[in-house]
Amino acid sequence: RFIVETIELVTIIECMSADGGSIAPGFVTSTVEFPPGDCFDNLCGVGTSPNGWTNDCICKNWFEHTFIPKAMAQNQSGKLILL
């Protein structure tokens, strides 16, 4: 964990396709101090870990709950998706 006075670094998980499509990013921090309300609910995912870095559990959660549903929704052809 690296903190400089009031700045705390976070991990960002992002995904973009060759055609320019993208999926909402995931942010990993050691603390969650975002503005109250649901302003982030549809824009991104937020996770926490003791050091603010991603780990297997956080990546698996993002993959299952963000990547797979969005990829399936964008798959108009019904063909298999190559990762």
Biopython code that builds the backbone (N, CA, C, O; Angstrom):
import numpy as np
from Bio.PDB.StructureBuilder import StructureBuilder

atoms = [
    (1, "ARG", "N", (0.855, -1.171, 0.000)),
    (1, "ARG", "CA", (0.000, 0.000, 0.000)),
    (1, "ARG", "C", (0.892, 1.221, 0.000)),
    (1, "ARG", "O", (1.826, 1.325, 0.795)),
    (2, "PHE", "N", (0.597, 2.144, -0.898)),
    (2, "PHE", "CA", (1.419, 3.338, -1.054)),
    (2, "PHE", "C", (0.525, 4.556, -0.890)),
    (2, "PHE", "O", (-0.357, 4.790, -1.716)),
    (3, "ILE", "N", (0.739, 5.333, 0.162)),
    (3, "ILE", "CA", (-0.082, 6.520, 0.416)),
    (3, "ILE", "C", (0.837, 7.729, 0.504)),
    (3, "ILE", "O", (1.849, 7.702, 1.204)),
    (4, "VAL", "N", (0.481, 8.779, -0.204)),
    (4, "VAL", "CA", (1.202, 10.045, -0.140)),
    (4, "VAL", "C", (0.205, 11.063, 0.383)),
    (4, "VAL", "O", (-0.665, 11.529, -0.353)),
    (5, "GLU", "N", (0.336, 11.402, 1.646)),
    (5, "GLU", "CA", (-0.571, 12.316, 2.337)),
    (5, "GLU", "C", (-2.026, 11.922, 2.119)),
    (5, "GLU", "O", (-2.513, 11.025, 2.807)),
    (6, "THR", "N", (-2.738, 12.556, 1.193)),
    (6, "THR", "CA", (-4.152, 12.252, 1.005)),
    (6, "THR", "C", (-4.421, 11.459, -0.268)),
    (6, "THR", "O", (-5.579, 11.281, -0.648)),
    (7, "ILE", "N", (-3.384, 10.984, -0.923)),
    (7, "ILE", "CA", (-3.562, 10.241, -2.168)),
    (7, "ILE", "C", (-3.309, 8.761, -1.909)),
    (7, "ILE", "O", (-2.268, 8.391, -1.366)),
    (8, "GLU", "N", (-4.252, 7.925, -2.294)),
    (8, "GLU", "CA", (-4.075, 6.484, -2.173)),
    (8, "GLU", "C", (-4.201, 5.870, -3.559)),
    (8, "GLU", "O", (-5.167, 6.131, -4.276)),
    (9, "LEU", "N", (-3.234, 5.064, -3.928)),
    (9, "LEU", "CA", (-3.264, 4.415, -5.225)),
    (9, "LEU", "C", (-4.261, 3.263, -5.217)),
    (9, "LEU", "O", (-4.457, 2.611, -4.192)),
    (10, "VAL", "N", (-4.888, 3.014, -6.362)),
    (10, "VAL", "CA", (-5.850, 1.929, -6.514)),
    (10, "VAL", "C", (-5.486, 1.104, -7.744)),
    (10, "VAL", "O", (-4.719, 1.551, -8.596)),
    (11, "THR", "N", (-6.038, -0.094, -7.830)),
    (11, "THR", "CA", (-5.896, -0.937, -9.008)),
    (11, "THR", "C", (-7.134, -0.747, -9.870)),
    (11, "THR", "O", (-8.250, -0.684, -9.354)),
    (12, "ILE", "N", (-6.943, -0.655, -11.175)),
    (12, "ILE", "CA", (-8.065, -0.529, -12.104)),
    (12, "ILE", "C", (-8.032, -1.720, -13.056)),
    (12, "ILE", "O", (-7.010, -1.998, -13.683)),
    (13, "ILE", "N", (-9.162, -2.423, -13.158)),
    (13, "ILE", "CA", (-9.308, -3.525, -14.105)),
    (13, "ILE", "C", (-10.138, -2.984, -15.257)),
    (13, "ILE", "O", (-11.272, -2.545, -15.063)),
    (14, "GLU", "N", (-9.569, -3.017, -16.463)),
    (14, "GLU", "CA", (-10.312, -2.509, -17.610)),
    (14, "GLU", "C", (-10.245, -3.496, -18.758)),
    (14, "GLU", "O", (-9.350, -4.339, -18.817)),
    (15, "CYS", "N", (-11.203, -3.384, -19.670)),
    (15, "CYS", "CA", (-11.290, -4.326, -20.780)),
    (15, "CYS", "C", (-11.833, -3.600, -22.005)),
    (15, "CYS", "O", (-12.874, -2.946, -21.945)),
    (16, "MET", "N", (-11.109, -3.726, -23.119)),
    (16, "MET", "CA", (-11.540, -3.130, -24.386)),
    (16, "MET", "C", (-11.355, -4.160, -25.492)),
    (16, "MET", "O", (-10.436, -4.978, -25.442)),
    (17, "SER", "N", (-12.228, -4.115, -26.486)),
    (17, "SER", "CA", (-12.113, -5.038, -27.613)),
    (17, "SER", "C", (-11.460, -4.345, -28.798)),
    (17, "SER", "O", (-11.288, -3.127, -28.801)),
    (18, "ALA", "N", (-11.102, -5.128, -29.795)),
    (18, "ALA", "CA", (-10.445, -4.591, -30.985)),
    (18, "ALA", "C", (-11.342, -3.624, -31.749)),
    (18, "ALA", "O", (-10.841, -2.742, -32.447)),
    (19, "ASP", "N", (-12.667, -3.776, -31.628)),
    (19, "ASP", "CA", (-13.574, -2.873, -32.344)),
    (19, "ASP", "C", (-13.897, -1.607, -31.559)),
    (19, "ASP", "O", (-14.732, -0.810, -31.988)),
    (20, "GLY", "N", (-13.244, -1.412, -30.414)),
    (20, "GLY", "CA", (-13.436, -0.194, -29.632)),
    (20, "GLY", "C", (-14.461, -0.312, -28.528)),
    (20, "GLY", "O", (-14.637, 0.626, -27.750)),
    (21, "GLY", "N", (-15.144, -1.444, -28.440)),
    (21, "GLY", "CA", (-16.109, -1.642, -27.365)),
    (21, "GLY", "C", (-15.397, -1.777, -26.030)),
    (21, "GLY", "O", (-14.251, -2.222, -25.972)),
    (22, "SER", "N", (-16.070, -1.399, -24.974)),
    (22, "SER", "CA", (-15.449, -1.505, -23.654)),
    (22, "SER", "C", (-16.472, -1.934, -22.613)),
    (22, "SER", "O", (-17.682, -1.854, -22.829)),
    (23, "ILE", "N", (-15.962, -2.381, -21.501)),
    (23, "ILE", "CA", (-16.772, -2.798, -20.363)),
    (23, "ILE", "C", (-16.425, -1.867, -19.210)),
    (23, "ILE", "O", (-15.289, -1.407, -19.091)),
    (24, "ALA", "N", (-17.402, -1.598, -18.372)),
    (24, "ALA", "CA", (-17.169, -0.713, -17.226)),
    (24, "ALA", "C", (-15.965, -1.194, -16.425)),
    (24, "ALA", "O", (-15.828, -2.395, -16.190)),
    (25, "PRO", "N", (-15.098, -0.293, -16.006)),
    (25, "PRO", "CA", (-13.904, -0.700, -15.264)),
    (25, "PRO", "C", (-14.234, -1.155, -13.847)),
    (25, "PRO", "O", (-15.303, -0.866, -13.309)),
    (26, "GLY", "N", (-13.302, -1.858, -13.273)),
    (26, "GLY", "CA", (-13.397, -2.246, -11.874)),
    (26, "GLY", "C", (-12.289, -1.548, -11.098)),
    (26, "GLY", "O", (-11.149, -1.497, -11.558)),
    (27, "PHE", "N", (-12.606, -1.021, -9.952)),
    (27, "PHE", "CA", (-11.629, -0.341, -9.104)),
    (27, "PHE", "C", (-11.422, -1.153, -7.835)),
    (27, "PHE", "O", (-12.385, -1.619, -7.225)),
    (28, "VAL", "N", (-10.175, -1.320, -7.441)),
    (28, "VAL", "CA", (-9.850, -2.024, -6.203)),
    (28, "VAL", "C", (-9.086, -1.054, -5.315)),
    (28, "VAL", "O", (-8.088, -0.466, -5.732)),
    (29, "THR", "N", (-9.562, -0.895, -4.093)),
    (29, "THR", "CA", (-8.943, 0.005, -3.136)),
    (29, "THR", "C", (-8.916, -0.669, -1.768)),
    (29, "THR", "O", (-9.630, -1.646, -1.543)),
    (30, "SER", "N", (-8.118, -0.165, -0.879)),
    (30, "SER", "CA", (-8.098, -0.749, 0.463)),
    (30, "SER", "C", (-9.214, -0.179, 1.331)),
    (30, "SER", "O", (-9.557, -0.757, 2.363)),
    (31, "THR", "N", (-9.769, 0.930, 0.924)),
    (31, "THR", "CA", (-10.910, 1.525, 1.617)),
    (31, "THR", "C", (-11.892, 2.019, 0.570)),
    (31, "THR", "O", (-11.497, 2.368, -0.543)),
    (32, "VAL", "N", (-13.146, 2.050, 0.915)),
    (32, "VAL", "CA", (-14.150, 2.571, -0.010)),
    (32, "VAL", "C", (-14.662, 3.879, 0.558)),
    (32, "VAL", "O", (-15.424, 3.887, 1.525)),
    (33, "GLU", "N", (-14.247, 4.977, -0.039)),
    (33, "GLU", "CA", (-14.679, 6.292, 0.404)),
    (33, "GLU", "C", (-15.168, 7.081, -0.799)),
    (33, "GLU", "O", (-14.598, 8.113, -1.154)),
    (34, "PHE", "N", (-16.232, 6.582, -1.425)),
    (34, "PHE", "CA", (-16.826, 7.254, -2.565)),
    (34, "PHE", "C", (-18.015, 8.072, -2.092)),
    (34, "PHE", "O", (-18.543, 7.828, -1.007)),
    (35, "PRO", "N", (-18.440, 9.033, -2.889)),
    (35, "PRO", "CA", (-19.599, 9.838, -2.500)),
    (35, "PRO", "C", (-20.810, 8.954, -2.226)),
    (35, "PRO", "O", (-20.967, 7.913, -2.865)),
    (36, "PRO", "N", (-21.661, 9.347, -1.295)),
    (36, "PRO", "CA", (-22.853, 8.544, -1.012)),
    (36, "PRO", "C", (-23.790, 8.522, -2.210)),
    (36, "PRO", "O", (-23.714, 9.383, -3.087)),
    (37, "GLY", "N", (-24.659, 7.548, -2.240)),
    (37, "GLY", "CA", (-25.602, 7.418, -3.347)),
    (37, "GLY", "C", (-25.139, 6.360, -4.320)),
    (37, "GLY", "O", (-24.135, 5.682, -4.103)),
    (38, "ASP", "N", (-25.888, 6.233, -5.396)),
    (38, "ASP", "CA", (-25.582, 5.164, -6.340)),
    (38, "ASP", "C", (-24.959, 5.688, -7.625)),
    (38, "ASP", "O", (-25.171, 5.107, -8.689)),
    (39, "CYS", "N", (-24.200, 6.766, -7.549)),
    (39, "CYS", "CA", (-23.632, 7.369, -8.755)),
    (39, "CYS", "C", (-22.651, 6.443, -9.458)),
    (39, "CYS", "O", (-22.420, 6.609, -10.656)),
    (40, "PHE", "N", (-22.064, 5.473, -8.759)),
    (40, "PHE", "CA", (-21.102, 4.566, -9.378)),
    (40, "PHE", "C", (-21.717, 3.225, -9.769)),
    (40, "PHE", "O", (-21.068, 2.440, -10.460)),
    (41, "ASP", "N", (-22.942, 2.944, -9.351)),
    (41, "ASP", "CA", (-23.514, 1.611, -9.528)),
    (41, "ASP", "C", (-23.510, 1.118, -10.967)),
    (41, "ASP", "O", (-23.175, -0.040, -11.215)),
    (42, "ASN", "N", (-23.871, 1.960, -11.914)),
    (42, "ASN", "CA", (-23.946, 1.537, -13.306)),
    (42, "ASN", "C", (-22.703, 1.893, -14.101)),
    (42, "ASN", "O", (-22.602, 1.543, -15.277)),
    (43, "LEU", "N", (-21.761, 2.580, -13.486)),
    (43, "LEU", "CA", (-20.576, 3.031, -14.208)),
    (43, "LEU", "C", (-19.367, 2.138, -14.001)),
    (43, "LEU", "O", (-18.517, 2.042, -14.886)),
    (44, "CYS", "N", (-19.270, 1.488, -12.865)),
    (44, "CYS", "CA", (-18.075, 0.697, -12.582)),
    (44, "CYS", "C", (-18.338, -0.237, -11.416)),
    (44, "CYS", "O", (-19.379, -0.174, -10.762)),
    (45, "GLY", "N", (-17.372, -1.101, -11.173)),
    (45, "GLY", "CA", (-17.414, -1.970, -10.011)),
    (45, "GLY", "C", (-16.356, -1.526, -9.021)),
    (45, "GLY", "O", (-15.288, -1.056, -9.415)),
    (46, "VAL", "N", (-16.646, -1.673, -7.749)),
    (46, "VAL", "CA", (-15.694, -1.283, -6.717)),
    (46, "VAL", "C", (-15.498, -2.469, -5.785)),
    (46, "VAL", "O", (-16.461, -3.042, -5.278)),
    (47, "GLY", "N", (-14.240, -2.827, -5.567)),
    (47, "GLY", "CA", (-13.906, -3.908, -4.651)),
    (47, "GLY", "C", (-12.842, -3.449, -3.679)),
    (47, "GLY", "O", (-12.191, -2.425, -3.888)),
    (48, "THR", "N", (-12.672, -4.208, -2.621)),
    (48, "THR", "CA", (-11.644, -3.860, -1.643)),
    (48, "THR", "C", (-10.755, -5.068, -1.359)),
    (48, "THR", "O", (-11.180, -6.218, -1.462)),
    (49, "SER", "N", (-9.534, -4.775, -1.005)),
    (49, "SER", "CA", (-8.588, -5.783, -0.527)),
    (49, "SER", "C", (-7.726, -5.090, 0.522)),
    (49, "SER", "O", (-7.670, -3.860, 0.546)),
    (50, "PRO", "N", (-7.062, -5.832, 1.375)),
    (50, "PRO", "CA", (-6.276, -5.197, 2.434)),
    (50, "PRO", "C", (-5.234, -4.202, 1.927)),
    (50, "PRO", "O", (-4.973, -3.194, 2.584)),
    (51, "ASN", "N", (-4.637, -4.475, 0.766)),
    (51, "ASN", "CA", (-3.591, -3.584, 0.262)),
    (51, "ASN", "C", (-4.022, -2.746, -0.941)),
    (51, "ASN", "O", (-3.221, -1.970, -1.462)),
    (52, "GLY", "N", (-5.272, -2.885, -1.395)),
    (52, "GLY", "CA", (-5.741, -2.112, -2.539)),
    (52, "GLY", "C", (-5.362, -2.710, -3.878)),
    (52, "GLY", "O", (-5.622, -2.107, -4.919)),
    (53, "TRP", "N", (-4.753, -3.882, -3.869)),
    (53, "TRP", "CA", (-4.374, -4.550, -5.109)),
    (53, "TRP", "C", (-5.407, -5.617, -5.431)),
    (53, "TRP", "O", (-6.124, -6.090, -4.549)),
    (54, "THR", "N", (-5.474, -5.989, -6.695)),
    (54, "THR", "CA", (-6.389, -7.055, -7.076)),
    (54, "THR", "C", (-5.826, -8.409, -6.652)),
    (54, "THR", "O", (-4.632, -8.545, -6.384)),
    (55, "ASN", "N", (-6.702, -9.398, -6.598)),
    (55, "ASN", "CA", (-6.278, -10.760, -6.280)),
    (55, "ASN", "C", (-7.165, -11.729, -7.060)),
    (55, "ASN", "O", (-8.044, -11.296, -7.806)),
    (56, "ASP", "N", (-6.946, -13.020, -6.898)),
    (56, "ASP", "CA", (-7.708, -14.017, -7.654)),
    (56, "ASP", "C", (-9.208, -13.897, -7.421)),
    (56, "ASP", "O", (-9.992, -13.983, -8.366)),
    (57, "CYS", "N", (-9.607, -13.703, -6.187)),
    (57, "CYS", "CA", (-11.026, -13.620, -5.843)),
    (57, "CYS", "C", (-11.682, -12.399, -6.491)),
    (57, "CYS", "O", (-12.782, -12.507, -7.035)),
    (58, "ILE", "N", (-11.031, -11.259, -6.439)),
    (58, "ILE", "CA", (-11.575, -10.033, -7.033)),
    (58, "ILE", "C", (-11.662, -10.175, -8.544)),
    (58, "ILE", "O", (-12.669, -9.793, -9.141)),
    (59, "CYS", "N", (-10.622, -10.718, -9.175)),
    (59, "CYS", "CA", (-10.647, -10.909, -10.633)),
    (59, "CYS", "C", (-11.745, -11.876, -11.044)),
    (59, "CYS", "O", (-12.446, -11.639, -12.027)),
    (60, "LYS", "N", (-11.898, -12.958, -10.301)),
    (60, "LYS", "CA", (-12.942, -13.940, -10.609)),
    (60, "LYS", "C", (-14.318, -13.299, -10.486)),
    (60, "LYS", "O", (-15.181, -13.515, -11.336)),
    (61, "ASN", "N", (-14.525, -12.520, -9.444)),
    (61, "ASN", "CA", (-15.800, -11.833, -9.247)),
    (61, "ASN", "C", (-16.082, -10.875, -10.403)),
    (61, "ASN", "O", (-17.196, -10.859, -10.926)),
    (62, "TRP", "N", (-15.090, -10.073, -10.811)),
    (62, "TRP", "CA", (-15.260, -9.144, -11.934)),
    (62, "TRP", "C", (-15.547, -9.913, -13.220)),
    (62, "TRP", "O", (-16.428, -9.528, -13.988)),
    (63, "PHE", "N", (-14.813, -10.996, -13.457)),
    (63, "PHE", "CA", (-14.988, -11.789, -14.672)),
    (63, "PHE", "C", (-16.393, -12.379, -14.736)),
    (63, "PHE", "O", (-17.044, -12.316, -15.780)),
    (64, "GLU", "N", (-16.868, -12.954, -13.627)),
    (64, "GLU", "CA", (-18.178, -13.605, -13.610)),
    (64, "GLU", "C", (-19.343, -12.622, -13.606)),
    (64, "GLU", "O", (-20.357, -12.867, -14.260)),
    (65, "HIS", "N", (-19.213, -11.516, -12.880)),
    (65, "HIS", "CA", (-20.349, -10.614, -12.689)),
    (65, "HIS", "C", (-20.335, -9.383, -13.584)),
    (65, "HIS", "O", (-21.345, -8.688, -13.687)),
    (66, "THR", "N", (-19.209, -9.102, -14.233)),
    (66, "THR", "CA", (-19.127, -7.950, -15.132)),
    (66, "THR", "C", (-18.801, -8.392, -16.548)),
    (66, "THR", "O", (-19.566, -8.123, -17.474)),
    (67, "PHE", "N", (-17.667, -9.072, -16.726)),
    (67, "PHE", "CA", (-17.218, -9.416, -18.072)),
    (67, "PHE", "C", (-18.174, -10.363, -18.796)),
    (67, "PHE", "O", (-18.620, -10.054, -19.901)),
    (68, "ILE", "N", (-18.494, -11.498, -18.200)),
    (68, "ILE", "CA", (-19.331, -12.498, -18.871)),
    (68, "ILE", "C", (-20.706, -11.928, -19.247)),
    (68, "ILE", "O", (-21.110, -12.070, -20.401)),
    (69, "PRO", "N", (-21.444, -11.287, -18.322)),
    (69, "PRO", "CA", (-22.750, -10.745, -18.722)),
    (69, "PRO", "C", (-22.652, -9.704, -19.838)),
    (69, "PRO", "O", (-23.473, -9.710, -20.756)),
    (70, "LYS", "N", (-21.660, -8.813, -19.774)),
    (70, "LYS", "CA", (-21.519, -7.783, -20.814)),
    (70, "LYS", "C", (-21.108, -8.406, -22.142)),
    (70, "LYS", "O", (-21.626, -8.017, -23.189)),
    (71, "ALA", "N", (-20.191, -9.361, -22.120)),
    (71, "ALA", "CA", (-19.757, -10.015, -23.353)),
    (71, "ALA", "C", (-20.914, -10.778, -23.988)),
    (71, "ALA", "O", (-21.085, -10.736, -25.206)),
    (72, "MET", "N", (-21.697, -11.462, -23.190)),
    (72, "MET", "CA", (-22.847, -12.201, -23.720)),
    (72, "MET", "C", (-23.893, -11.248, -24.296)),
    (72, "MET", "O", (-24.506, -11.552, -25.319)),
    (73, "ALA", "N", (-24.101, -10.106, -23.653)),
    (73, "ALA", "CA", (-25.075, -9.128, -24.144)),
    (73, "ALA", "C", (-24.645, -8.521, -25.473)),
    (73, "ALA", "O", (-25.492, -8.164, -26.292)),
    (74, "GLN", "N", (-23.342, -8.399, -25.696)),
    (74, "GLN", "CA", (-22.835, -7.808, -26.934)),
    (74, "GLN", "C", (-22.669, -8.836, -28.050)),
    (74, "GLN", "O", (-22.402, -8.461, -29.192)),
    (75, "ASN", "N", (-22.821, -10.112, -27.749)),
    (75, "ASN", "CA", (-22.641, -11.173, -28.736)),
    (75, "ASN", "C", (-23.921, -11.331, -29.553)),
    (75, "ASN", "O", (-24.803, -12.103, -29.178)),
    (76, "GLN", "N", (-24.025, -10.614, -30.654)),
    (76, "GLN", "CA", (-25.212, -10.640, -31.505)),
    (76, "GLN", "C", (-25.287, -11.899, -32.367)),
    (76, "GLN", "O", (-26.382, -12.321, -32.741)),
    (77, "SER", "N", (-24.150, -12.501, -32.687)),
    (77, "SER", "CA", (-24.121, -13.646, -33.600)),
    (77, "SER", "C", (-24.481, -14.963, -32.921)),
    (77, "SER", "O", (-24.903, -15.904, -33.593)),
    (78, "GLY", "N", (-24.324, -15.043, -31.617)),
    (78, "GLY", "CA", (-24.577, -16.291, -30.918)),
    (78, "GLY", "C", (-23.430, -17.278, -31.023)),
    (78, "GLY", "O", (-23.505, -18.377, -30.473)),
    (79, "LYS", "N", (-22.363, -16.897, -31.726)),
    (79, "LYS", "CA", (-21.197, -17.770, -31.863)),
    (79, "LYS", "C", (-20.359, -17.716, -30.590)),
    (79, "LYS", "O", (-20.529, -16.823, -29.759)),
    (80, "LEU", "N", (-19.458, -18.674, -30.448)),
    (80, "LEU", "CA", (-18.556, -18.687, -29.299)),
    (80, "LEU", "C", (-17.691, -17.434, -29.281)),
    (80, "LEU", "O", (-17.346, -16.891, -30.331)),
    (81, "ILE", "N", (-17.346, -16.987, -28.096)),
    (81, "ILE", "CA", (-16.497, -15.810, -27.936)),
    (81, "ILE", "C", (-15.076, -16.279, -27.678)),
    (81, "ILE", "O", (-14.837, -17.078, -26.772)),
    (82, "LEU", "N", (-14.139, -15.791, -28.464)),
    (82, "LEU", "CA", (-12.734, -16.141, -28.303)),
    (82, "LEU", "C", (-12.074, -15.134, -27.373)),
    (82, "LEU", "O", (-12.119, -13.929, -27.623)),
    (83, "LEU", "N", (-11.466, -15.622, -26.311)),
    (83, "LEU", "CA", (-10.775, -14.743, -25.364)),
    (83, "LEU", "C", (-9.293, -14.795, -25.600)),
    (83, "LEU", "O", (-8.534, -14.122, -24.903)),
]
sb = StructureBuilder()
sb.init_structure("model")
sb.init_model(0)
sb.init_chain("A")
sb.init_seg("    ")
for serial, (resi, resn, name, xyz) in enumerate(atoms, 1):
    if name == "N":
        sb.init_residue(resn, " ", resi, " ")
    sb.init_atom(name, np.array(xyz, "f"), 0.0, 1.0, " ", f" {name:<3s}", serial, name[0])
structure = sb.get_structure()
